[in-house]
Every structure is written in C-alpha cells, then in structure tokens.
C-alpha cells in the first residue's frame, strides 16, 4: 500500500478544515491539526476588546505541536495515509513532516485549498469565524502572501522521493 502524506495549505479562513469535514469518508481518522490540538490544551478567554480568544501559554502551544508531531510519527511508522490540516504556507511549517515522510518512504502532496480566494474574501471569512478561531488580519495577510510562489513551485521545494 502506498504511503501518502497530504499537506493542506492555505491562509486562515481558506477552508482547510471545511475541506477535511466535507471529505470525512476519505480522511477518516487520518487528520492531524495543530489548531485542533491547541484547542484541547488552551482555554477560551475574553480579550480587552471583548472578543473571544484562545488562551495558551508558550508551554501549552509547544505541547500541542509536539503531540501532533508524535502522532504523525506513529502513523508514519504504521504506514498510514495522513492529512495535515495546518496553514502549511511556509517551509518551516512543513519541513518536519516532510523530513519524516522521506525517512518513512512517503510521497508528499501539497493540497492548495486557498486557490484563487482573494485577500478580501479571506478576511471576510476570518471575521465571520466563531470566537477563538478568528485571527488578526495581519496573520491572514502574512499567510495569504507566503504561499504564492511556494504553491507554484512546491514540487521542486518538496522533492518526491521514495
């Protein structure tokens, strides 16, 4: 059986988690997400401007990320197909997953969920998100810009080696 790793890529609000939820018959229990894990570690709080936010200490943030990394490593050791539901708009977001995928003989694919969604649309979607899932506009802008060249050239940046 083929060893497959799918990295969903897109700015906050682009529809990565919606895609996962709409394709549950395909993804099943093969999804790993930093956001989902951070939700388990953090707690909801109210910010100074009265908005609901997810409150995490730096230690909790790292624990969530490390928990996902450990689960991905276990799934790779078993040869499971894996979907990573993170922004994955920078090489630094993906390099650990790609390094491990190469070690375990996985083919890696970038799933461009953001596609041609405009920055204005992403900001609107983000502003309509529930509570702590909403991120500052500058975060949306940064992730919107990051993948433009990466999405075009991902096959040279993530060589397909098994």
C-alpha angles and dihedrals in degrees: 000000000000119000107227132183119188118195111198109212131196146101121278108287095025093116106258096137091039088054090050092049092047091050099044092132087062100036100037111159092339096097124108123184134177090207093054091049093046087054089057093050099040135062134222117259136169117247125219090266090055096254124134112250137176109248118209134161118228088253092054091047092053092044090055092049092046092049090056091047091052093049091048090050091052092049091049091051087056093045095242122163108249135201117198111206100196132114090261091183095134132050089238089062091055110028096091092050092045093047091053092043090056091048091053096042099253128158108227124214131185113218107205102211093163094061113154097340108141124237090244091054091049091051091049092049091047093050090052093052119113116265115288093020088072114095130193116278090243089062091052090048093050093049091044092057098039101069100044096098094023093059090050095049103029095122091062092043094047104037115207101237125165 
